[in-house]
Amino acid sequence: MSARDGEEALGVDPAAEAFAGVAAIGRIRSAWRPGECPRNLRQARARGGGAARLEIDAPYRPGLRGLAAGQWIWLLAWYGDKRRDLIVQAPAHADGPRGTFALRSPVRPNPVTLQLVRVTALDAARGHVAIDATDAFDGTPLLDVKPWIDTVDRPPTA
């Protein structure tokens, strides 16, 4: 795959260096298809959210106990169809190349994404969690769900 001016590849395939097994707990469902997907959650929300929901696989559904509509949750998802070898990228929105760890791009050694979303409805028995928005393609593997905890997740103020 061709690189943009200023981009640098790692020279190794991070997938070949894997040390941990990861299991999907379900899928993210959305209206987004390749070529139509917003670049981030702000854009997704501006475009109506993408009819987003989580479909949690049966063995993991008891883990939804304690979640409620209105609650904020963190999603970890796997964007495994993206390049994994770029360590410096040249995003179109930036004034020059930046290190991968200074970007929110899904192109990274481990294509794990982090999204903060609000639960809008919950059917734990069916494993359906409606969320306010996502920037994930329909069918994206969901790795984990964690609650937003204000006293833990809010950065300290200066």
KETOR-354356 format. One record per residue: residue number from 1; residue in one letter; x, y, z of N, C-alpha, C, O in turn. Coordinates in steps of 0.2 Angstrom, whole numbers, plus 2048, in hexadecimal, padded with zeros to 3 digits. Layout:
// KETOR-354356
BADREN num residuo n.u n.v n.w ca.u ca.v ca.w c.u c.v c.w o.u o.v o.w
BADREN NUM       A   X   Y   Z    X    Y    Z   X   Y   Z   X   Y   Z
...
//
This chain:
// KETOR-354356
BADREN num residuo n.u n.v n.w ca.u ca.v ca.w c.u c.v c.w o.u o.v o.w
BADREN   1       M 804 7FA 800  800  800  800 804 806 800 809 806 804
BADREN   2       S 803 80B 7FC  807  811  7FC 806 815 802 801 816 805
BADREN   3       A 80B 819 803  80B  81D  809 80B 825 807 80D 826 801
BADREN   4       R 808 829 80B  808  830  80A 80F 833 80B 813 830 80F
BADREN   5       D 811 838 808  817  83C  809 818 83D 811 814 840 814
BADREN   6       G 81E 83A 813  820  83B  81A 81E 835 81F 820 835 824
BADREN   7       E 81A 831 81C  819  82B  820 81E 826 820 822 825 81C
BADREN   8       E 81F 822 826  824  81D  827 820 817 829 81C 817 82D
BADREN   9       A 823 811 826  820  80B  828 825 808 82D 82B 809 82E
BADREN  10       L 823 803 831  827  800  836 82C 7FB 834 832 7FB 837
BADREN  11       G 82B 7F8 82E  830  7F3  82C 82E 7EC 82E 832 7E7 82D
BADREN  12       V 829 7EB 833  827  7E5  836 820 7E5 835 81C 7EA 835
BADREN  13       D 81D 7DF 836  816  7DE  836 814 7DD 83D 815 7D7 840
BADREN  14       P 810 7E2 840  80F  7E1  847 80A 7DA 849 80B 7D8 84E
BADREN  15       A 806 7D8 844  802  7D2  845 807 7CC 846 805 7C7 849
BADREN  16       A 80D 7CC 843  811  7C6  844 815 7C7 84B 818 7C2 84D
BADREN  17       E 814 7CC 84E  817  7CD  855 812 7CC 85A 814 7CD 860
BADREN  18       A 80C 7CA 859  807  7C9  85E 809 7C5 863 80C 7C0 862
BADREN  19       F 806 7C6 869  808  7C2  86F 801 7C1 873 801 7BC 877
BADREN  20       A 7FC 7C4 872  7F6  7C3  875 7F0 7C1 871 7EF 7C3 86B
BADREN  21       G 7EC 7BD 873  7E6  7BB  870 7E0 7C0 872 7DF 7C2 878
BADREN  22       V 7DC 7C2 86D  7D7  7C6  86E 7D0 7C3 86C 7D0 7C1 866
BADREN  23       A 7CB 7C3 86F  7C5  7C1  86D 7C0 7C6 86C 7BF 7CA 871
BADREN  24       A 7BC 7C6 867  7B6  7CB  866 7B1 7C9 86B 7AF 7C3 86B
BADREN  25       I 7AE 7CE 86E  7A8  7CC  872 7A1 7CE 86F 79C 7CC 871
BADREN  26       G 7A2 7D0 869  79C  7D2  865 79E 7D6 85F 7A4 7D6 85D
BADREN  27       R 799 7DA 85C  79A  7DE  856 797 7E5 857 792 7E6 85B
BADREN  28       I 79A 7EA 854  797  7F0  854 793 7F1 84D 795 7EF 848
BADREN  29       R 78C 7F3 84E  788  7F3  848 787 7FB 847 786 7FE 84B
BADREN  30       S 787 7FC 840  786  803  83E 784 804 837 784 7FF 834
BADREN  31       A 782 80A 835  781  80B  82E 787 80C 82A 786 80D 824
BADREN  32       W 78D 80C 82D  792  80E  829 795 809 825 796 803 827
BADREN  33       R 797 80A 81F  79A  806  81A 7A1 809 818 7A1 80F 818
BADREN  34       P 7A5 805 815  7AB  808  812 7AA 80D 80D 7A6 80D 809
BADREN  35       G 7AE 813 80E  7AD  819  80A 7A7 81E 80D 7A7 823 80A
BADREN  36       E 7A3 81C 812  79E  820  814 79F 822 81C 79C 826 81E
BADREN  37       C 7A4 81E 81F  7A5  81F  826 7A8 826 828 7AD 828 825
BADREN  38       P 7A5 828 82D  7A8  82F  830 7AF 82D 833 7B1 828 835
BADREN  39       R 7B3 833 833  7BA  832  835 7BB 831 83D 7C0 82F 840
BADREN  40       N 7B6 833 841  7B6  833  848 7AF 834 84B 7AA 835 847
BADREN  41       L 7AF 833 851  7A8  833  855 7A4 83A 854 79E 83A 854
BADREN  42       R 7A8 83F 854  7A5  846  853 7A1 846 84D 79C 848 84C
BADREN  43       Q 7A5 844 847  7A1  844  841 79C 83F 841 796 840 83E
BADREN  44       A 79C 839 844  797  834  844 791 837 847 78B 836 845
BADREN  45       R 792 83B 84D  78C  83E  851 789 843 84C 783 844 84C
BADREN  46       A 78D 847 849  78A  84C  844 786 849 83F 782 84C 83C
BADREN  47       R 788 843 83D  784  840  837 77F 83B 83A 77C 837 836
BADREN  48       G 77D 83C 840  777  838  843 779 832 846 775 82E 849
BADREN  49       G 77F 830 847  782  82B  84C 783 824 848 786 820 84B
BADREN  50       G 780 823 842  781  81D  83F 77C 817 841 77E 811 840
BADREN  51       A 777 818 844  772  813  846 776 80E 84A 776 808 848
BADREN  52       A 77A 810 84F  77F  80C  852 77C 807 858 778 80A 85C
BADREN  53       R 77F 801 858  77D  7FD  85E 783 7F8 85E 787 7F6 85A
BADREN  54       L 783 7F5 864  788  7EF  866 784 7E9 866 77E 7E9 868
BADREN  55       E 786 7E4 863  783  7DD  863 788 7D9 867 78E 7D7 864
BADREN  56       I 787 7D7 86D  78B  7D3  872 789 7CC 871 784 7CA 871
BADREN  57       D 78F 7C8 870  78E  7C1  86F 78B 7BE 876 78D 7C0 87B
BADREN  58       A 787 7B8 875  784  7B5  87B 788 7B4 881 786 7B6 886
BADREN  59       P 78E 7B1 880  792  7B0  887 794 7B6 88A 795 7B6 890
BADREN  60       Y 794 7BC 887  796  7C2  88A 790 7C6 88D 792 7CB 890
BADREN  61       R 78A 7C5 88B  784  7C9  88D 784 7CA 895 782 7CF 897
BADREN  62       P 785 7C5 899  785  7C6  8A0 789 7CC 8A2 788 7CF 8A8
BADREN  63       G 78F 7CE 89E  793  7D3  8A0 790 7DA 89F 793 7DF 8A1
BADREN  64       L 78A 7DA 89C  786  7E1  89B 782 7E3 8A2 780 7E8 8A2
BADREN  65       R 782 7DE 8A7  77E  7E0  8AD 782 7E6 8B0 788 7E6 8B1
BADREN  66       G 77D 7EB 8B2  780  7F1  8B5 780 7F7 8B0 780 7FC 8B2
BADREN  67       L 780 7F5 8AA  780  7FB  8A5 779 7FD 8A4 774 7FA 8A5
BADREN  68       A 778 804 8A2  771  807  8A2 771 80C 89C 776 80F 89B
BADREN  69       A 76B 80D 89A  76B  812  895 76D 819 898 76B 81A 89E
BADREN  70       G 770 81D 894  772  824  896 77A 823 899 77D 829 899
BADREN  71       Q 77C 81E 89A  783  81D  89C 788 81D 897 787 81B 891
BADREN  72       W 78E 820 898  793  821  893 798 81A 894 799 818 89A
BADREN  73       I 79A 818 88E  79E  812  88F 7A4 813 88A 7A3 816 884
BADREN  74       W 7A9 80F 88B  7AF  80F  887 7AE 809 882 7AC 803 885
BADREN  75       L 7B0 809 87C  7B0  803  878 7B7 802 875 7BA 807 873
BADREN  76       L 7B9 7FC 875  7BF  7FA  872 7BD 7F6 86C 7BA 7F1 86D
BADREN  77       A 7C0 7F8 866  7BE  7F4  860 7C4 7F2 85C 7C9 7F6 85D
BADREN  78       W 7C3 7EE 858  7C9  7EB  853 7C8 7EE 84C 7C3 7EB 849
BADREN  79       Y 7CC 7F2 84A  7CC  7F4  843 7D1 7F1 83F 7D6 7F4 83C
BADREN  80       G 7D1 7EA 83F  7D6  7E6  83C 7D7 7E6 835 7DC 7E3 832
BADREN  81       D 7D3 7E9 831  7D4  7EA  82A 7D8 7F0 828 7D9 7F1 822
BADREN  82       K 7DB 7F3 82D  7DF  7F9  82C 7E6 7F7 82B 7E8 7F2 82E
BADREN  83       R 7EB 7FB 828  7F2  7FA  828 7F4 7FA 830 7F2 7FE 834
BADREN  84       R 7FA 7F6 831  7FC  7F6  838 804 7F8 838 807 7F8 83D
BADREN  85       D 806 7FA 832  80E  7FB  832 810 802 831 816 803 831
BADREN  86       L 80B 807 832  80E  80E  832 80F 810 839 80B 810 83D
BADREN  87       I 815 813 83A  816  816  840 816 81E 840 816 821 845
BADREN  88       V 817 820 83A  816  828  839 811 828 833 812 825 82E
BADREN  89       Q 80C 82D 834  807  82D  82F 807 835 82D 809 839 831
BADREN  90       A 804 836 827  803  83D  825 7FB 83E 824 7F9 83D 81E
BADREN  91       P 7F8 83F 829  7F0  840  828 7EF 846 825 7F2 84B 825
BADREN  92       A 7E9 846 821  7E7  84B  81D 7E5 852 821 7E6 857 81E
BADREN  93       H 7E3 851 827  7E1  856  82B 7E7 85A 82F 7E6 85F 832
BADREN  94       A 7ED 857 82F  7F2  85A  833 7F7 85E 82E 7F7 85D 828
BADREN  95       D 7FB 862 831  800  866  82E 807 862 82C 80B 865 829
BADREN  96       G 807 85C 82D  80D  858  82C 80C 851 82F 808 84F 832
BADREN  97       P 811 84D 82E  811  846  830 812 846 838 814 84B 83B
BADREN  98       R 80E 841 83B  80E  840  842 80F 839 844 80D 834 840
BADREN  99       G 812 838 84A  812  831  84C 80B 82E 84D 807 831 84F
BADREN 100       T 80B 827 84C  804  824  84D 801 825 854 7FB 825 854
BADREN 101       F 806 825 859  803  826  860 801 82D 861 7FE 82E 867
BADREN 102       A 802 831 85D  7FF  838  85D 7F9 839 859 7F6 83F 859
BADREN 103       L 7F6 834 857  7F0  834  852 7EB 82F 855 7EC 82B 859
BADREN 104       R 7E5 831 853  7DF  82C  855 7DE 827 84F 7D9 824 84F
BADREN 105       S 7E2 827 84A  7E1  823  844 7E0 81C 846 7E3 81A 84A
BADREN 106       P 7DC 818 842  7DC  811  843 7E2 80D 840 7E2 807 841
BADREN 107       V 7E6 811 83C  7EC  80E  83A 7F1 80E 83F 7F4 813 840
BADREN 108       R 7F3 808 842  7F7  808  847 7FA 801 848 7F6 7FC 846
BADREN 109       P 7FF 7FF 84C  801  7F9  84D 7FC 7F4 84F 7FC 7EE 84D
BADREN 110       N 7F8 7F6 854  7F2  7F2  856 7EC 7F6 855 7EB 7FB 859
BADREN 111       P 7E8 7F4 850  7E2  7F8  84E 7DC 7F8 853 7D7 7F6 851
BADREN 112       V 7DE 7FA 859  7D9  7FA  85E 7D6 801 85F 7DA 806 85F
BADREN 113       T 7D0 802 85F  7CD  809  85F 7C9 80A 866 7C7 805 869
BADREN 114       L 7C9 810 868  7C6  812  86E 7C0 817 86C 7C2 81C 869
BADREN 115       Q 7BA 815 86F  7B5  81A  86E 7B1 81B 874 7B0 816 878
BADREN 116       L 7AF 821 876  7AB  823  87B 7A4 824 879 7A3 829 875
BADREN 117       V 79F 820 87A  798  820  878 793 820 87E 795 81E 883
BADREN 118       R 78D 822 87C  788  822  881 783 81D 87F 781 81C 87A
BADREN 119       V 781 819 885  77C  813  884 775 817 883 774 81B 887
BADREN 120       T 772 815 87E  76B  819  87D 765 814 87E 760 816 880
BADREN 121       A 767 80D 87E  762  808  880 766 802 881 76B 801 87E
BADREN 122       L 763 7FD 885  766  7F7  886 761 7F1 887 75C 7F2 88A
BADREN 123       D 763 7EC 883  75F  7E6  884 764 7E0 885 767 7DD 881
BADREN 124       A 766 7DF 88C  76B  7DB  88E 76A 7D3 88C 76E 7D0 88A
BADREN 125       A 763 7D1 88C  762  7CB  88A 764 7C9 883 766 7C3 881
BADREN 126       R 762 7CE 87E  764  7CD  877 76B 7CF 876 76E 7CE 870
BADREN 127       G 76F 7D2 87B  775  7D5  879 776 7DB 875 77B 7DC 872
BADREN 128       H 771 7DF 875  770  7E5  871 771 7EB 875 76E 7EC 87A
BADREN 129       V 776 7EF 873  777  7F5  877 777 7FB 872 77C 7FB 86E
BADREN 130       A 772 7FF 872  772  804  86D 776 80A 870 776 80B 876
BADREN 131       I 77A 80D 86B  77F  812  86D 77D 818 869 77B 818 864
BADREN 132       D 780 81E 86B  77E  825  868 782 825 861 77F 829 85D
BADREN 133       A 787 822 860  78B  823  85A 791 81E 85A 793 81C 85F
BADREN 134       T 793 81D 854  79A  81A  853 79D 81C 84C 799 81E 848
BADREN 135       D 7A3 81B 84C  7A7  81D  845 7A9 816 843 7AE 816 83E
BADREN 136       A 7A7 810 845  7A9  80A  843 7A4 807 83D 79F 809 83D
BADREN 137       F 7A7 803 839  7A4  800  833 79F 7FB 837 7A0 7F8 83C
BADREN 138       D 79A 7F9 833  795  7F4  835 799 7EE 836 79C 7EC 831
BADREN 139       G 798 7EA 83B  79B  7E4  83C 7A2 7E4 83F 7A5 7DF 840
BADREN 140       T 7A5 7EA 841  7AB  7EA  845 7AB 7E6 84B 7A7 7E7 84F
BADREN 141       P 7B1 7E2 84C  7B1  7DE  852 7B2 7E2 858 7B6 7E7 858
BADREN 142       L 7AE 7E1 85D  7AE  7E4  864 7B2 7E0 869 7B1 7DA 86A
BADREN 143       L 7B7 7E3 86C  7BC  7E0  870 7BA 7E1 877 7BA 7DC 87B
BADREN 144       D 7B7 7E6 879  7B6  7E8  880 7B1 7EE 881 7B1 7F2 87D
BADREN 145       V 7AE 7EE 887  7A9  7F3  889 7AB 7F5 890 7AC 7F0 894
BADREN 146       K 7AD 7FB 892  7AE  7FD  898 7AA 804 89A 7A9 808 896
BADREN 147       P 7A8 804 8A0  7A4  80A  8A2 7A9 810 8A3 7AF 810 8A5
BADREN 148       W 7A6 816 8A1  7A9  81C  8A2 7A8 81D 8AA 7A3 81D 8AC
BADREN 149       I 7AE 81F 8AD  7AD  820  8B5 7B0 827 8B6 7B6 828 8B5
BADREN 150       D 7AC 82C 8B7  7AE  833  8B7 7B4 834 8BC 7B9 838 8BA
BADREN 151       T 7B5 831 8C2  7BA  832  8C6 7C1 82F 8C4 7C6 830 8C6
BADREN 152       V 7C0 82A 8BF  7C6  827  8BC 7C8 829 8B5 7CE 82A 8B4
BADREN 153       D 7C3 82A 8B1  7C4  82C  8AA 7C5 833 8A9 7C8 835 8A4
BADREN 154       R 7C3 838 8AD  7C4  83F  8AC 7CB 841 8AE 7CD 840 8B3
BADREN 155       P 7CE 844 8A9  7D5  847  8AB 7D5 84C 8B1 7D0 850 8B1
BADREN 156       P 7DA 84C 8B4  7DB  851  8BA 7DB 858 8B6 7DE 859 8B1
BADREN 157       T 7D8 85D 8BA  7D8  864  8B7 7DF 867 8B9 7E2 866 8BE
BADREN 158       A 7E1 86C 8B5  7E8  86F  8B7 7E6 874 8BC 7EB 878 8BE
//
